[in-house]
Amino acid sequence: MVTSERPSAHVDFERPSIARVTDALLGGQNHYEPDRAVLRQLTAIAPEAPAMAREVRQWLVRAVRYLTERLDVDQFLDLASGFPTAENTHQVAQKYNPEAHVVYVGDDPVVEAHGRALLVDNDFTHICGADPLNPGETLAGVGRFIDFDRPAGLVLCGVVDHIADLQQAQQVVKSYVGALAPGSYLLLLHQHNPADGSDAADVATSLQDRFGRIGLDTLYRTRAEITSFFDGLELLEPGLTAPHLWWPDGPRLAPLTPVNWTALGGVARIP
């Protein structure tokens, strides 16, 4: 594995981290008490939150598998992915193509350190320390890992929902999409507020408020706002939908809850 490293940043273990909170939601081991405190707050509002985190991960697994196995995509740029552990992009892609290249980008020093340790023997997976919300910095850092003259898969799973200004979020997506070769694909998942007076809307509003209070601002946007990130692209079937509806592997066994409708994901081809 090759890494693109920056000078070590100070890590404040007293503040929660989105990456570590997500790890806690998924039942991982790479988190601390402030992250677990956030998990307890989230599950107090939505006890199904850990199950929803697994739904999102399963969506990512199916989408990456589809691009690798069916569409022959052999390089992926995964932004702010968190800890590269079980069932993450590199494991799925390299199951179907052992030489698929995967680049993880993030600016959390703890995630970078864990990623380097986990992937030290993997020559086709790389860690790039950069701010995913700064496309210029990121694209410059990953240039030696990604061939921008060939199609790639761009993974934005829970990234732009941390940008409060919609126009800025749209510009971040456009900057990355514009750097990729025709025939590339955007995999984007965003927190969703149906804004229809439903229980799901109430849960989304409560979760957004809770995230804001603890300094982990997360926007639950409307369908129209999330759809705007795909402007000019060709959405693949079944379109922009709740994660559990995007080509499920089989019949649903667990009951649906309002939390299941608080995210939307889609995969689109870049013409």
Secondary structure, DSSP 8 states (H G I E B T S, - for coil): --EE--------TTS--HHHHHHHHTT-S---HHHHHHHHHHHHH-TTHHHHHHHHHHHHHHHHHHHHHTT---EEEEES-----TT-HHHHHHHH-TT-EEEEEE--HHHHHHHHHHTTT-TTEEEEES-TT-HHHHHHHHTTT--TTS--EEEEESSGGG-S-HHHHHHHHHHHHHHS-TT-EEEEEEEB---SSSHHHHHHHHHHHHHHHTT-----B-HHHHHGGGTTSEE-TT-SB-GGGSS-SS---S---GGGGSEEEEEEE--
